[in-house]
Amino acid sequence: MQLSFDAADRLVELVEARHGPVPAEDAARMLYSLRHVPAGLARSLLADVVEGDARLSWRGANVGLADEPGTTLLLESATYVVVDLETTGLSPGSSSICEIGAVRVRGLELEERFETLVNPRRPLPAAIAALTGINPRELRGAPPVELAVRRFLEFAGDAVLVAHNARFDIGFLDREVERLTGRRIAAPVVDTVWLARRVLAGRVQRVGLASLAHFFGTSTRPCHRALADAEATAEILLALIGLAQERGASTVAELADLAAPRARRLAGKRSLVAGAPQRPGVYLFRDRNEQVLYVGRARDLRARLRSYFRTERQRPAVEAALGALERVEWRVLGSELEAALEELRLLRELRPPANARSTRPDRHVYLRRRGAGWCVTDTPGPHGPLKSRGRARLAARALDGWEGEPADALPPLRAKLKRLSGDLRFEDAARLRDRIAALAEVAGTLAELDRLRALELCLLVPAVEDGFQRAFFVSGGRVAAARTLLAGAAGRVETEAGLAAAARAEASIAPADMDELLLIGSFLRRPPPELRIVPLANLRRAA
């Protein structure tokens, strides 16, 4: 059984943070809080830590990571030991092990079993006795925990450890191993709870041991006894390995990665965002083939990127992107507004799969007259774009037979609703009520778009270069020009070029221009402190 010191965990984190081997002097200073330590003394201080942990190795005068256990070990070639514990309670600090059961799996076949009661040296709670069926009298003559754990470690050898809810079982074992040896278990661990959640997503609602045993039809039924539960877990493991192989896993390391809790999986990728600046910008998530999976923007790149590696979950598409993430690229810009406009451009150009909701070409629709009625169309027109096709269809039904502008239909429709309610035609009234609500929403959106299309503004924000400004000229229902301005005559030339482009801008209803216009509208509603808004008329007079 591979063991590691607590100090080794901090050393592993240091090596990962540095993205490579660390000089022994630096490692010793960090580990032992020393200001200065000679190279020879540093190696001597670190020797027990490095040589006692399978994750670490000497790389000349530096400390680096050894090959990760299981990196190249094929799933079918690995030896697994599936372990289950019965305990007197839930906390390793205040409870004790009272039974250990384990099964060795070799060549994807169940082989030897290990089973022992353990004297917990404390009374067995009545609830635990009733749940497990363990007779407290039997525990008095059982081996003490020190002997029982040593026997289990001999049985396990260097096998991959497997447990259902491994945090519980390995937590108890870690505490006893640390008391015996001063070290902790460092063998690869596969948790069948998290593995089942990954490979059975959408197929089962519960991943408890009994639920999975029923789902897979195991020959051994879990019964809150250590060996029976270990045998059931071993059968479940074999089924899950098959499903993991269907997803492309071929090594123990890939299986352990699938079985890692979300926080642990993401913790290994935190280094990908090391060095992100506290500046506005855009960021791109890339996979191992350099394909862009997701594009986002941030006012503070460092804070936003770090947020992906916290405990809260993201929406499913982003979770999938994080799972395949291999590299994070960021581009620093001068302001959040510029970052937002750049994000829109990248979304249109790259169509990242995790941004699918934002990049579908058919996500916007328009209302259009057709004969005596109205219909919903994908063809750009003055009555749109609208985000919800369903709401647009309800609005079109409300407008059936109406020849004027959509907003003007609301008063007569509300009068009709009142008449239907007065005539006790409640079903007809309910249908009309829903259509009126959709039409009111659509009319509000169209009014906002008309207001934005009439804008003649210059938006001034800081540029990424010190001392410069970035100017966005809004005219004709779109961003007609973007210029970088410097104080003085050079800036006036760029300003005049922007004004000329705005003067030439023709009215636009193109979806891409509408996206930018709606974005501009959101910044106008809540302008950040660095944004300055100048009417184009004022700029023309000043020029």
C-alpha positions, 0 to 999 in steps of 0.5 A, a space after each residue: 500500500 502506497 502512503 504519503 506524508 501530509 507535508 507531501 500534499 503541500 509539496 505536490 501542490 507547489 510543484 503543480 502550481 509551478 507547472 514543473 520541478 521545483 528547486 529543493 531550496 525553494 521547496 524546503 523554504 516553503 515547507 518548513 517556513 525557512 528564510 534561507 536553507 543551503 541546497 545540501 540541507 534542503 535535500 536532506 530535509 526533503 528526503 523522507 517526504 519525497 522518497 516516502 510518497 509515490 507521487 514525488 520524485 527527485 529530478 536532479 536537484 529539483 523535486 518533481 512529480 513522478 509518473 501518476 499511478 495508473 497513468 499507463 495501467 490498462 483497466 483490464 490489466 489492473 488489480 483492484 481491491 474493493 473495500 467496505 467498512 462498518 463503523 460505530 458512527 459517521 465521523 472518523 474522529 469520534 467513531 471507530 471501525 467495527 468491520 472490514 470487508 474487501 474483494 480483490 478484482 484481477 483480470 476483471 474477475 472477482 477473486 480473493 475475499 477479506 473479512 474481519 470484525 474489529 474491536 472498536 474499544 467502545 460500545 456499539 450503538 444499538 441503531 448500528 447493531 440493528 442496522 448491520 446485525 453485528 452482535 456486540 459480544 462478537 466484537 469483544 474478541 475481534 482483533 484491535 483496529 491496529 492489527 485489522 488495518 495492518 492485515 487489510 493493507 497486506 491484503 490490498 498491496 499496491 492495488 487500486 482502491 475502490 469504494 462506494 462513497 470513498 470519502 467515508 471509507 478512505 477517511 476512516 482508513 486514512 485516520 488509522 493508517 496515519 496513527 500507525 505510520 504517520 502517513 496516509 493512503 496514496 494509492 489511486 482511489 476510484 469512487 463508484 458513487 461519482 463514477 456512476 453519476 458520470 457514466 449513468 447520467 440521465 439513466 438513474 435517479 439514485 446512485 446509492 449502493 442498493 439502487 445500483 445493485 438493483 439497476 445492474 442486477 448484482 448477484 450479491 445484495 447489499 445488506 450493511 455488512 462489509 463483505 456483502 457490500 464490498 462484493 456488490 460494489 465489486 460487481 457494480 465496478 465491473 459494469 461501470 468499467 464497461 460503460 467507462 470504456 464505451 466513453 473512451 477510458 482505457 487506463 486507471 488514471 482515466 477511470 479515476 478522473 471519471 470517478 473524481 468528485 467535481 471539485 477534485 476534477 476541477 482542482 487539477 485544472 486551476 493551474 490553467 488560469 494561473 496568471 490571469 490579470 485583474 483586467 477586462 477581457 474575453 476568454 476561450 476554453 480549448 480542448 486538447 485539439 485546440 477546438 474552442 469549446 466556450 467563449 466568455 467575457 469578464 470585467 475581471 478576468 482573474 475573478 471570473 476564471 477562478 469562479 469556474 473552479 469553485 463548488 457551485 455547478 455551472 449549466 450543463 454545457 459549461 460543465 461539459 466544456 470544463 470536463 474537456 478543458 485543456 487550455 484557457 486563452 484570454 485576451 485583455 481589453 480596455 473595458 467591459 464594453 469592448 470585451 462584450 462586443 468582442 465576445 459577440 464577434 467571437 461567438 458569431 465567428 467560432 460558434 463554440 458548442 457550449 455557447 450554443 444557445 447564444 450562437 444559433 443562427 435561428 434563435 431570433 425571429 420576426 413578426 411579419 404581416 401575411 394577408 389579413 393576419 400576422 406570422 412568425 418568420 426567420 427573415 429579418 424585418 422591422 418587427 424584431 428580432 424577438 428572442 422567443 419563437 413561442 411568445 412571438 407565435 402567441 402575439 401573432 395569433 393575438 394580431 389576427 386581422 389587425 392592420 395597424 402596428 402591434 402595440 396599437 392592438 392592445 387596447 381593443 384586445 383588452 376591451 375584448 377580454 373584458 367582454 369575454 369575462 363578462 359573458 362568462 366565456 372563461 376558456 376563451 378569455 384565458 386564451 386571449 389573456 395569454 396572447 395579450 400578455 405575449 403581445 404586450 411583451 413583444 410590443 415592449 421589445 419592439 418599442 425598445 428596439 425602435 428607441 435603440 435604432 434611433 440612437 446617434 451616440 459615441 461611447 467612450 471607454 478606456 483602451 487597452 493601451 495606456 493614455 488611449 480611449 476606445 470610441 464606438 460610434 452608434 448610428 443607423 441601428 448598429 455600431 457604425 465604427 470603432 476607433 482608438 483615440 489619442 489626445 490631440 490632433 491624432 485623436 481628432 483625425 480618428 474622431 472625424 473618421 468615426 463621424 464620417 462612417 456614422 454619417 454613411 451608416 444605413 439603417 440596419 435590421 441585420 441580426 448581428 447588428 441587432 445583437 450589438 445594438 441590444 448589448 449597447 442598450 444594456 450598457 446604457 441602462 446601467 452604465 459602468 463608471 468608465 463609460 462616457 456617452 457623447 451625442 454625435 451632434 456634440 462631436 460634430 459641433 466640436 469638430 
